[in-house]
Amino acid sequence: MNDNRIVTHLLNLLYGLAIISMVGCQFVQGDFKETPGGLLYKFHKQNKVGMGVLQGDMVTADVVFRTQDTVFFVSSRDLTVPYQFEILAPQFPGDIYEAFLLMAVGDSATFILDGDSLFRFDFEIQDLPDFIDANTDVFMDIKLIDVMPRDEFSKEKESYKGRVDRVMVELKEKEITDIQAYLAQNNIDVRPTESGLYFIELEKGHGPAVETGKSIKVDYIAMFINSEIFETSIQDIAMKNNIFDSANSYQPFQYQQGDSLTIAGWNEGLSYMKQGGRALLIIPSSLAYGEEGVEGFIPPYTPFIYEVRILEVN
């Protein structure tokens, strides 16, 4: 399903939370009608004059997903806002979207879906939970609360996109301002490299040079542009800055120079160094996680500061 909230919540529920057993309220397929596409359904309440659902509409609903004996998602319990998403073209015969297309505002119904297809195509989760296999039926209980017609929803999306675009412009401008403020406050007058990286050498190294393909061992302190430390390989630094994590072994970071697992600004910065050297890297977002950031962890247009010391080059 193209709704990140439900995918995130399902992953959390399936792999992190206890499964809740279903008590009662079980149905047998003989109670259900069948669409030409093979979708089994049963209406509990049907509003003959309610607004129907069309492809492209945005629906608001209370939804429960369950098997015969396990409830694994309840929108009223597991979401902090009402369950809302756009009705797309059906992804497979008898899927979620086909179910909603049968409904009108005020309706409540139960649908029987193919569990394997539901997870793989609608939820886009390929690693199925233990209680779902190729033959598992999933019951979807729906109470349809509201429908926003496609034209109105399209205008709402455009308005939202405009607001997001304005925020992104502000964040991009703020990044530039924040970097310049940091340079001024710390009396740093070096010029950036062609890529935009600021490399400030603190101690010159005299050992082997950091080169692509070599194994590098580094101690580091990672900071946001406001100098707040958020990660380090050094236990004393973590403890002094109240970020100590007992699950962290606090060992030097070891990697292969030039690999794709480290951000571009890190690889470039360390390429100017030799064993024994220490430097400060001011890395703009364009050399880190860019305009997308990392959802839930790193906002868009986030620059970083790394203080690094090269311990070994092999």
Protein Blocks (a to p, Z undefined) as FASTA:
>chain_A
ZZfklmmmmmmmmmmmccdddeejiacfklpccdfkopacddfbdcfkbccddehiacdd
ddddddfkbcfbdfklmpcbdcdddddddfbghiaklmmmmpcehiacdddddfklmmmm
mnopabdcfkbcfkbccddddddfbdcdfklmmmmmmmmmmmmmmmmmmmmmmmmmmmmm
mmmmnopabdcdfkopacddfbdcfbdcddehiacddddddddfkopafbdfbfklmmmn
opacfkbgoiaddddehiakbcfklmmmmmmpcehiacdddddfklmnojnopghkacgh
iacddddddfbdZZ
